[in-house]
Amino acid sequence: MDKKKILIIVNPRSGRIVASRLAFNYGNQFRDTDYEAFIRMTTGRGDATSVAKRLADKFDVIMCRGGDGTLSETISGVLASGIDVPVGCIPGGTTNDFAKSNGIPLKSKDAIDLVLTSEPVPQDVGTFGDDRYFIYTASFGVFTKASYATPQSIKNRFGYISYLVGGASELTNIKKIHAKVTCDGEEFEDDYIFGSVTNSLAVGGGVFKFSKDMMSFDDGLFELVLVKMPKSIKELAEIGMCVKNRSYDEKYFTIIKGKEFTFDFGDKEIPWTLDGEFGGNTKSVELKCLEHAIKLYKPVED
């Protein structure tokens, strides 16, 4: 019987371990299974998307080894291909917010075993503008720049602490961002220091964390999170305590579910982060949740 074919897209620059040293191990783990594994190394940003899009119709499963950005690129490529091929993930990034939120094993062997022993399940995906996708967060403001501005070598060496240091430096130069925001037609307008449309238990490198009862990954809804601009050092400290305790006071935080979102920043272009990578600058943008857009290998809770 012919074996099924699985493509493993490996980002050799992601995480603390040189992924090229692991590639043969991945192949060996599939040797005595129903799958034949093919390894493809990425060569730069956007390569995972182009590879997944071009080869989606030639494989039964597409996996990727890397961080949140690599997984986001891979899923974007599969969606752009129009092929209904399931996706698996071997976490290999600095924070792995998406994998941790979804319970995907962080050890390579366990992540591969998950694909070999389970069925993929539906997963919501977000759209940013007309032709961009994100899997767990689109955000702007404090704690977002650190994820893409920190050099990869520093992230590989210092891990999560690099995000905290980068985020702390942003706190010394907080700038208010005036925005008009709609969530399924409900309007909000204020000065904010952070905003996101998210489908994760943690964003901003894990700075903002949410409880499981606040989030669902396949309900056709994403969460809008807005943090108002503090008017004093005292209010900034109170916001910090809210974040630390995961108790989000409505005085400073707006957190609601929705399917369609718009952001209007007037005449200012605001930089966005999509799944930990720079997402470009925009004066206005529309985001949507695509329900059950992709099939993903992840643990299913009883």
Long-range contacts (C-beta under 8 A, 24 or more apart in sequence): 3-33, 3-34, 3-35, 3-36, 4-34, 4-35, 4-36, 4-60, 4-61, 5-35, 5-36, 5-38, 5-58, 5-59, 5-60, 5-61, 6-30, 6-35, 6-36, 6-37, 6-38, 6-59, 6-60, 6-61, 6-62, 6-63, 6-88, 6-115, 7-37, 7-38, 7-40, 7-51, 7-52, 7-55, 7-58, 7-59, 7-61, 7-62, 7-63, 8-37, 8-38, 8-39, 8-40, 8-63, 8-64, 8-65, 8-90, 9-40, 9-42, 9-48, 9-51, 9-52, 9-62, 9-63, 9-64, 9-65, 9-66, 9-70, 9-74, 10-39, 10-40, 10-41, 10-42, 10-64, 10-65, 10-66, 11-41, 11-42, 11-48, 11-64, 11-65, 11-66, 11-67, 11-70, 11-92, 12-41, 12-42, 13-152, 13-156, 14-65, 14-66, 14-67, 14-69, 14-70, 14-92, 14-93, 14-94, 14-152, 15-66, 15-67, 15-92, 15-93, 15-94, 15-156, 16-156, 16-157, 16-159, 17-92, 19-65, 19-66, 19-92, 22-65, 22-108, 25-108, 26-65, 26-90, 26-108, 26-112, 29-109, 29-112, 30-112, 30-116, 33-116, 35-60, 35-61, 35-116, 42-66, 42-70, 45-73, 45-277, 46-73, 47-73, 48-73, 48-74, 48-77, 49-73, 49-74, 49-76, 49-77, 49-80, 50-77, 51-77, 52-76, 52-77, 52-78, 52-81, 53-77, 53-78, 53-80, 53-81, 54-81, 56-81, 56-83, 56-85, 57-81, 57-83, 57-85, 59-85, 60-85, 61-85, 61-86, 61-87, 61-88, 61-115, 61-297, 62-86, 62-87, 62-88, 63-87, 63-88, 63-89, 63-90, 63-112, 63-115, 64-88, 64-89, 64-90, 65-89, 65-90, 65-92, 65-108, 66-90, 66-92, 66-93, 67-91, 67-92, 67-93, 67-94, 67-95, 67-96, 67-276, 68-93, 68-95, 68-96, 68-97, 68-98, 68-99, 68-135, 68-136, 68-275, 68-276, 69-93, 69-275, 69-276, 69-277, 71-98, 71-99, 71-135, 71-275, 72-98, 72-133, 72-134, 72-135, 72-136, 72-274, 72-275, 72-276, 72-277, 75-125, 75-133, 75-135, 75-294, 75-296, 76-132, 76-133, 78-294, 79-125, 79-133, 79-293, 79-294, 84-295, 85-295, 86-120, 86-294, 86-295, 86-296, 86-297, 87-120, 87-294, 87-295, 87-296, 87-297, 88-112, 88-114, 88-115, 88-120, 88-296, 88-297, 89-296, 89-297, 93-276, 94-155, 94-156, 94-159, 94-160, 94-162, 94-163, 94-205, 95-147, 95-159, 95-160, 95-163, 95-202, 95-205, 95-206, 95-276, 97-136, 97-137, 97-200, 97-201, 97-202, 97-203, 97-205, 97-206, 97-276, 98-135, 98-136, 98-200, 98-275, 100-201, 100-202, 101-136, 101-200, 101-201, 101-202, 101-215, 101-217, 102-217, 102-296, 102-298, 102-299, 103-298, 103-299, 103-301, 104-297, 104-298, 104-299, 114-297, 114-298, 114-299, 115-297, 118-297, 118-299, 118-300, 120-295, 120-296, 120-297, 121-218, 121-295, 121-296, 121-297, 121-298, 121-300, 122-218, 122-291, 122-292, 122-294, 122-295, 122-296, 123-217, 123-218, 123-292, 123-293, 123-294, 123-295, 123-296, 123-298, 124-199, 124-217, 124-218, 124-219, 124-220, 124-221, 124-222, 124-289, 124-290, 124-291, 124-292, 124-293, 125-289, 125-290, 125-293, 125-294, 126-197, 126-199, 126-222, 126-287, 126-288, 126-289, 126-290, 127-287, 127-288, 127-290, 128-272, 128-274, 128-279, 128-285, 128-287, 129-282, 129-285, 129-286, 129-287, 132-274, 132-279, 134-274, 134-275, 134-279, 135-199, 135-275, 136-198, 136-199, 136-200, 136-203, 136-275, 137-196, 137-197, 137-198, 137-199, 137-200, 137-203, 137-273, 137-274, 137-275, 138-196, 138-197, 138-198, 138-272, 138-273, 138-274, 138-275, 138-279, 138-287, 139-194, 139-195, 139-196, 139-197, 139-198, 139-203, 139-204, 139-225, 139-272, 139-273, 140-177, 140-194, 140-195, 140-196, 140-270, 140-271, 140-272, 140-273, 141-177, 141-192, 141-193, 141-194, 141-195, 141-227, 142-167, 142-170, 142-171, 142-174, 142-193, 142-194, 142-204, 143-167, 143-170, 143-194, 143-204, 143-205, 143-207, 143-208, 144-194, 144-196, 144-204, 144-271, 144-272, 144-273, 145-170, 145-271, 145-273, 146-170, 146-205, 147-204, 147-205, 147-273, 147-276, 147-277, 148-273, 148-276, 148-277, 148-278, 160-205, 160-206, 163-204, 163-205, 163-206, 163-207, 164-205, 164-207, 166-205, 167-204, 167-205, 167-207, 174-229, 174-230, 174-236, 176-229, 177-229, 177-265, 177-268, 177-270, 178-265, 178-266, 178-268, 179-226, 179-263, 179-264, 179-265, 179-270, 180-263, 180-264, 180-266, 181-224, 181-226, 181-261, 181-262, 181-263, 181-264, 182-260, 182-261, 182-262, 183-224, 183-256, 183-258, 183-260, 183-261, 184-258, 184-259, 184-260, 184-261, 186-256, 186-258, 188-226, 188-254, 190-226, 190-228, 190-229, 191-228, 191-229, 192-226, 192-227, 192-228, 192-229, 193-227, 193-228, 193-229, 193-230, 194-225, 194-226, 194-227, 195-224, 195-225, 195-226, 195-227, 195-263, 196-224, 196-225, 197-222, 197-223, 197-224, 197-225, 197-261, 197-287, 198-222, 198-223, 198-225, 199-223, 199-289, 205-276, 207-243, 208-243, 209-246, 210-246, 210-255, 211-246, 214-255, 218-291, 218-292, 219-291, 220-259, 220-289, 220-291, 220-292, 221-257, 221-258, 221-259, 221-289, 222-257, 222-258, 222-259, 222-261, 222-287, 222-289, 223-255, 223-256, 223-257, 223-258, 224-254, 224-255, 224-256, 224-257, 224-258, 224-261, 225-253, 225-254, 225-255, 226-253, 226-254, 226-255, 227-252, 227-253, 228-252, 228-253, 228-254, 258-289, 259-288, 259-289, 260-286, 260-287, 260-288, 260-289, 261-286, 261-287, 261-288, 262-286, 262-287, 263-287
